[in-house]
Every structure is written in C-alpha cells, then in structure tokens.
Amino acid sequence: MYEVRVEADFSAAHFLRDYNGKCENLHGHNYKVFAHVRGKNLNDGGMLLDFSKLKSALKKICAALDHTNLNDIEFFDQNPSAERIAFFIHEKLSAELNAEGISLDKKNGGAYLHSVDVFETETSRATYFAE
C-alpha cells in the first residue's frame, strides 16, 4: 500500500453554536489541511498520483475558505467544527479532482482519497476518513 500526502492552509473565523465555552464567541484559526491518497498500484510513471495535481486542487478549495467566516457557509449549518470542515474539504476535493478528470477509485488497488486532516492548532486535529 502506498500513500501520498499534500498540505495547504487557510485562515478563517468561526464560532460554535451549542458549545458552552469560549468557542461560542467569534474567533479565528490558521488552519492546516493534509489530504491523504492511498492505493496499491502505481501508474506507468511510478506514481500513485501526481503531487502537483492533488496539491493544486487542495489549494483551490482552501483559497475559497481563506479569510471567511465559516459560519456564513450554508453547508456548516452555523456550526463549522473541525470535523465538519474535514468532511467538507474531503467532498470538495473529491469533486474537484473528478472535474479535472482524475478518477479516484479504490477498486482493483486504485488510488483513492483516504482521509483529510484539519488542524485548528498544532495540537488539535480532526480527521475525516473515506468509507
């Protein structure tokens, strides 16, 4: 099994509803995002997936989130937790790669988007794993 990982970052504000603590208040993070692709088979060039294509797609998604209030994004239903952000980025990244003609299919050992990590701080991370 092979795995490649790329990273990107963005800065954004958010607040958490139904949270009893200081995170109820509007605050911001410098988020770091890792995207992991796994697979058993390499392409003819000896790669699982071209780093530059994966990184470009991830950076595009992070750029759209940069310097926003995440609560304004309907998807999060006013509760943009790190877990929901990880899922959101996973779904957007899958769609973006698909739109660029990069098919990620786990069948027969093909490359697939395994997980997305979202770090709110260096010590606090949420991960969404593909089923």
C-alpha positions in Angstrom: 0.0 0.0 0.0 1.3 3.5 -0.9 0.2 6.8 0.5 0.9 10.4 -0.7 0.1 13.4 1.3 -0.1 17.1 0.4 -0.9 20.1 2.6 -2.4 23.5 2.3 -3.6 26.1 4.8 -6.1 28.9 5.2 -7.1 31.4 7.9 -10.7 31.8 8.8 -13.1 32.8 11.6 -15.9 30.8 13.1 -17.9 30.3 16.2 -19.6 27.2 17.5 -23.3 27.2 18.5 -24.4 24.9 21.3 -21.0 25.0 22.8 -20.6 26.0 26.4 -17.3 27.8 26.5 -15.1 30.5 24.8 -15.5 28.9 21.3 -19.1 30.2 21.3 -17.6 33.6 20.5 -16.3 34.6 17.1 -12.6 33.7 16.8 -10.2 32.6 14.2 -7.7 29.9 13.3 -4.8 29.4 11.0 -5.9 26.0 9.7 -3.6 23.4 8.2 -5.0 20.8 6.0 -3.5 17.4 4.9 -5.0 15.3 2.2 -4.0 11.6 2.0 -4.4 9.5 -1.1 -3.7 5.7 -0.8 -3.6 2.9 -3.2 -1.8 -0.4 -4.1 -1.0 0.3 -7.7 1.4 2.9 -9.2 0.9 4.4 -12.7 3.3 3.9 -15.6 5.4 6.8 -14.2 5.8 5.1 -10.9 3.5 7.4 -9.0 0.3 6.8 -7.1 -0.9 10.3 -8.1 0.8 13.4 -9.3 1.5 15.6 -6.2 1.1 18.8 -8.2 -2.5 18.0 -9.3 -3.5 16.9 -5.8 -1.9 20.0 -4.2 -3.4 22.3 -6.8 -6.9 21.0 -6.1 -6.5 21.3 -2.3 -5.1 24.8 -2.5 -8.1 25.9 -4.7 -10.5 24.7 -2.0 -8.5 26.2 0.8 -8.3 29.5 -1.1 -12.1 29.6 -1.2 -12.2 29.3 2.6 -9.4 31.7 3.3 -10.4 34.9 5.2 -14.0 34.0 5.5 -16.4 33.5 8.4 -17.1 29.8 8.1 -20.5 30.2 9.7 -21.6 32.0 6.6 -21.2 28.8 4.5 -24.6 27.1 4.4 -23.0 23.6 4.5 -21.9 24.0 8.1 -25.4 24.9 9.3 -23.8 27.6 11.6 -21.6 25.0 13.3 -18.3 24.7 11.5 -16.5 22.3 13.7 -13.1 20.9 12.6 -14.8 17.6 11.9 -17.3 19.2 9.6 -14.6 21.2 7.9 -12.6 18.0 7.3 -15.7 16.3 5.7 -16.4 19.4 3.6 -12.9 19.6 2.2 -12.9 15.8 1.5 -16.1 16.1 -0.5 -15.0 19.3 -2.4 -11.6 17.7 -3.1 -13.1 14.5 -4.5 -15.4 16.6 -6.7 -12.5 18.9 -7.8 -10.3 16.0 -8.8 -13.2 14.3 -10.6 -13.9 17.5 -12.5 -10.2 17.6 -13.6 -10.5 14.1 -15.0 -8.7 12.4 -12.1 -10.6 9.4 -11.2 -10.0 8.1 -7.7 -11.3 4.6 -7.4 -10.4 2.2 -4.7 -11.4 -0.9 -6.8 -8.5 -3.1 -8.0 -6.0 -1.2 -5.9 -6.5 2.2 -7.5 -5.7 5.5 -5.8 -8.4 6.9 -3.5 -8.8 9.9 -1.2 -8.3 8.1 2.1 -8.6 11.0 4.6 -8.4 14.7 5.2 -6.9 16.1 8.4 -7.8 19.6 9.6 -5.6 21.2 12.3 -7.1 24.1 14.2 -3.8 24.4 16.1 -0.6 22.3 16.1 -2.1 20.1 18.8 -5.7 19.9 17.8 -6.8 17.9 14.7 -9.9 16.4 13.3 -9.8 13.7 10.5 -12.4 12.5 8.1 -11.8 9.1 6.7 -13.4 7.8 3.5 -15.6 4.7 4.0 
